[in-house]
Amino acid sequence: MNAAQQHLLDTYRAARRGEAAPPAPGTHTVRTAREIQQWRRFQAVVTDPGSRLREPGRRGGLPGLTAWLRRLTPRPGPRTQRTP
């Protein structure tokens, strides 16, 4: 069942019960995205940077940074032994 079908079913149920119809899918998407962005900015200000990097289970912390740096640095080729 997709979002439109679920909305139609919820609208039908609300009409049968005499309740207000639910908002259409996607009505509050932009507002929700802005609220999430605002919350992340707030968390970035109030959270200590050191604890953000060491927070377990969070993607994009120190392990992500080190993996990114490893991709940027060229890796040395196999070492060959010099003969005298």
Contact map, one row per residue, 1 for C-alpha under 8 A:
111011000000000000000000000000000000000000000000000000000000000000000000000000000000
111111000000000000000000000000000000000000000000000000000000000000000000000000000000
111111100000000000000000100000000000000000000000000000000000000000000000000000000000
011111110000000000000000100000000000000000000000000000000000000000000000000000000000
111111111000000000000000000000000000000000000000000000000000000000000000000000000000
111111111100000000000000000000000000000000000000000000000000000000000000000000000000
001111111110000000000101100000000000000000000000000000000000000000000000000000000000
000111111111000000000000000000000000000000000000000000000000000000000000000000000000
000011111111100000000000000000000000000000000000000000000000000000000000000000000000
000001111111110000001100000000000000000000000000000000000000000000000000000000000000
000000111111111000001100000000000000000000000000000000000000000000000000000000000000
000000011111111100000000000000000000000000000000000000000000000000000000000000000000
000000001111111110000000000000000000000000000000000000000000000000000000000000000000
000000000111111111111100000000000000000000000000000000000000000000000000000000000000
000000000011111111111000000000000000000000000000000000000000000000000000000000000000
000000000001111111100000000000000000000000000000000000000000000000000000000000000000
000000000000111111100000000000000000000000000000000000000000000000000000000000000000
000000000000011111110000000000000000000000000000000000000000000000000000000000000000
000000000000011111111000000000000000000000000000000000000000000000000000000000000000
000000000000011001111100000000000000000000000000000000000000000000000000000000000000
000000000110011000111110000000000000000000000000000000000000000000000000000000000000
000000100110010000011111000000000000000000000000000000000000000000000000000000000000
000000000000000000001111101000000000000000000000000000000000000000000000000000000000
000000100000000000000111111000000000000000000000000000000000000000000000000000000000
001100100000000000000011111100000000000000000000000000000000000000000000000000000000
000000000000000000000001111110000000000000000000000000000000000000000000000000000000
000000000000000000000011111111000000000000000000000000000000000000000000000000000000
000000000000000000000000111111110000000000000000000000000000000000000000000000000000
000000000000000000000000011111111000000000000000000000000000000000000000000000000000
000000000000000000000000001111111100000000000000000000000000000000000000000000000000
000000000000000000000000000111111110000000000000000000000000000000000000000000000000
000000000000000000000000000111111111000000000000000000000000000000000000000000000000
000000000000000000000000000011111111100000000000000000000000000000000000000000000000
000000000000000000000000000001111111110000000000000000000000000000000000000000000000
000000000000000000000000000000111111111000000000000000000000000000000000000000000000
000000000000000000000000000000011111111100000000000000000000000000000000000000000000
000000000000000000000000000000001111111110000000000000000000000000000000000000000000
000000000000000000000000000000000111111111000000000000000000000000000000000000000000
000000000000000000000000000000000011111111100000000000000000000000000000000000000000
000000000000000000000000000000000001111111110000000000000000000000000000000000000000
000000000000000000000000000000000000111111111000000000000000000000000000000000000000
000000000000000000000000000000000000011111111100000000000000000000000000000000000000
000000000000000000000000000000000000001111111110000000000000000000000000000000000000
000000000000000000000000000000000000000111111111100000000000000000000000000000000000
000000000000000000000000000000000000000011111111000000000000000000000000000000000000
000000000000000000000000000000000000000001111111000000000000000000000000000000000000
000000000000000000000000000000000000000000111111101100000000000000000000000000000000
000000000000000000000000000000000000000000011111111100000000000000000000000000000000
000000000000000000000000000000000000000000010011111110000000000000000000000000000000
000000000000000000000000000000000000000000000001111111000000000000000000000000000000
000000000000000000000000000000000000000000000011111111100000000000000000000000000000
000000000000000000000000000000000000000000000011111111100000100000000000000000000000
000000000000000000000000000000000000000000000000111111100000110000000000000000000000
000000000000000000000000000000000000000000000000011111110000110000000000000000000000
000000000000000000000000000000000000000000000000001111111100100000000000000000000000
000000000000000000000000000000000000000000000000000001111100000000000000000000000000
000000000000000000000000000000000000000000000000000000111110000000000000000000000000
000000000000000000000000000000000000000000000000000000111111100000000000000000000000
000000000000000000000000000000000000000000000000000000001111100100000000000000000000
000000000000000000000000000000000000000000000000000000000111111110000000000000000000
000000000000000000000000000000000000000000000000000111100111111110000000000000000000
000000000000000000000000000000000000000000000000000011000001111111000000000000000000
000000000000000000000000000000000000000000000000000000000001111111100000000000000000
000000000000000000000000000000000000000000000000000000000011111111110000000000000000
000000000000000000000000000000000000000000000000000000000001111111111000000000000000
000000000000000000000000000000000000000000000000000000000000011111111100000000000000
000000000000000000000000000000000000000000000000000000000000001111111110000000000000
000000000000000000000000000000000000000000000000000000000000000111111111000000000000
000000000000000000000000000000000000000000000000000000000000000011111111100000000000
000000000000000000000000000000000000000000000000000000000000000001111111110000000000
000000000000000000000000000000000000000000000000000000000000000000111111110000000000
000000000000000000000000000000000000000000000000000000000000000000011111110000000000
000000000000000000000000000000000000000000000000000000000000000000001111111000000000
000000000000000000000000000000000000000000000000000000000000000000000111111100000000
000000000000000000000000000000000000000000000000000000000000000000000000111110000000
000000000000000000000000000000000000000000000000000000000000000000000000011111000000
000000000000000000000000000000000000000000000000000000000000000000000000001111100000
000000000000000000000000000000000000000000000000000000000000000000000000000111110000
000000000000000000000000000000000000000000000000000000000000000000000000000011111000
000000000000000000000000000000000000000000000000000000000000000000000000000001111100
000000000000000000000000000000000000000000000000000000000000000000000000000000111110
000000000000000000000000000000000000000000000000000000000000000000000000000000011111
000000000000000000000000000000000000000000000000000000000000000000000000000000001111
000000000000000000000000000000000000000000000000000000000000000000000000000000000111
